[in-house]
Amino acid sequence: MVYGVQNMKRILPQCECNDPGCKGHEGVSECMAKGRIKVTRYDYETQGDHLLMCRACAEDALNSGIFS
């Protein structure tokens, strides 16, 4: 069976945010949204780890000063 472009769905991975204090998913430790934005974490333990996050989590992460 041949599928046209209109029939193909892009499968996005789950958001990789697991910060219980994230404003994107308050009250739960892991976000269940689809990840669409790649952010890079820079702190004393990690130097350039990439995470895929949903818009709400990415905004919160970027405001933290650890991600770019």
Residue pairs with C-beta under 8 A, 6 or more apart in sequence:
12 34
12 35
12 36
13 34
13 35
13 52
14 31
14 32
14 33
14 34
14 35
15 24
15 31
15 32
15 33
15 34
15 35
15 52
15 53
15 54
15 57
16 35
16 51
16 52
16 53
17 24
17 25
17 30
17 31
17 51
17 53
17 54
17 57
17 60
17 61
18 29
18 30
18 31
19 29
19 57
19 60
19 61
20 28
20 29
22 31
22 56
22 57
22 60
22 61
23 56
23 60
24 31
24 33
24 53
24 54
24 55
24 56
24 57
24 59
24 60
25 31
25 32
25 33
25 56
25 57
31 53
31 54
31 56
31 57
33 54
33 56
33 57
34 54
35 51
35 52
35 53
35 54
36 52
36 53
36 54
36 55
37 52
37 53
37 54
37 55
37 58
38 50
38 51
38 52
38 53
39 50
39 51
39 53
39 58
39 61
39 62
39 67
39 68
40 48
40 49
40 50
40 51
40 67
40 68
41 48
41 49
41 50
41 51
41 61
41 66
41 67
42 48
42 66
42 67
42 68
43 66
51 61
51 67
53 61
58 67
61 67
62 68
